[in-house]
């Protein structure tokens, strides 16, 4: 089932999400719905807070992207924790399903080591670099209450202020279901 994506301005997007255990209700269905929602919106990743659940869960799938490091990159991350980041920050233009129509250059560290549990609650420690690391960092930010707009300069935030307000009010064209916090 395709779920509505919460738009910029919803307070859940700014909360630090809570860890979950394997007895979390309807987890398999939630994960399936997250993938379906992400595909419908043409996203590379989706975090549970973006569908209104303040839990430490996100999904990624870059297999439709023509980049070698995303070829077999379909994963479920539960209770993720970035253990290490290394390298010099590099810039890349990012967008977000919760902030449609806005893209900005964001600096991130190119290589990460992450500990997480999969859908069976088996623990993994893995390293990622390049675009894969960036996608993980973006979704990891979501479970920590951070949006990519929190990583831009205050000047750019001021420039985007009205557009962000319009998104919160539902004044944006999207071709996927969204829930707008200030829509009347």
C-alpha positions, -999 to +999 in steps of 0.1 A: +000+000+000+013+034-009+014+057+021+014+095+022+049+111+027+050+137+054+059+172+041+084+197+054+071+213+086+056+182+102+070+179+137+077+141+134+104+149+108+124+168+135+122+141+162+149+117+170+133+083+163+132+054+187+148+020+184+126-010+178+126-047+185+116-077+164+082-078+180+073-043+166+037-046+153+032-051+115+069-046+107+069-067+076+039-048+062+054-015+071+086-023+053+067-035+022+046-003+022+077+018+026+093+003-005+061+007-024+058+043-013+094+050-022+091+034-057+058+053-064+076+086-055+107+077-075+129+079-044+162+062-036+154+060+001+126+064+026+128+067+064+100+057+087+096+093+101+087+103+066+056+081+068+047+093+103+065+066+123+091+079+147+111+046+146+147+039+136+140+023+103+148+032+067+149+015+033+170+022+003+171+009-033+194+023-059+191-006-084+172+016-109+200+042-109+227+038-135+256+041-111+279+011-105+280+015-067+242+014-065+237-017-087+228-042-060+219-016-034+185-026-019+186-028+019+166-024+050+183-006+080+168-011+115+184+006+145+212+019+124+242+036+140+270+052+120+302+041+137+328+059+116+331+084+087+363+091+068+375+112+040+372+148+029+337+162+025+323+163-010+294+181-024+264+166-042+230+179-052+204+163-029+166+163-028+141+148-005+106+133-009+094+153+021+107+185+004+096+182-032+109+206-058+139+217-039+174+205-044+206+218-028+243+211-028+251+192+004+285+183+018+289+148+033+318+125+042+325+100+014+330+068+034+310+054+063+310+023+086+275+015+098+261-010+122+224-020+117+199-048+119+182-062+088+145-072+087+153-105+106+172-085+133+205-099+123+232-074+131+256-062+103+286-039+103+293-027+067+313+000+049+299+021+021+313+049+000+303+073-027+266+077-036+256+046-015+271+063+016+254+095+008+220+079+004+225+061+038+236+093+055+206+112+041+182+086+054+202+082+087+197+120+092+159+114+090+159+090+119+179+116+139+154+144+131+177+161+106+166+173+071+190+182+043+178+218+046+194+218+081+227+213+063+226+244+041+237+279+050+215+303+068+215+325+037+201+297+015+175+289+042+163+325+041+161+323+003+141+291+005+119+302+033+088+310+012+091+278-009+094+257+022+063+274+037+045+267+005+054+230+008+041+229+044+008+244+031+005+219+002+012+245-024+034+222-045+029+198-074+037+162-066+027+130-083+027+109-051+006+110-019+017+136+007+004+148+040+009+186+045+011+199+081-004+233+074-028+225+045-063+238+052 
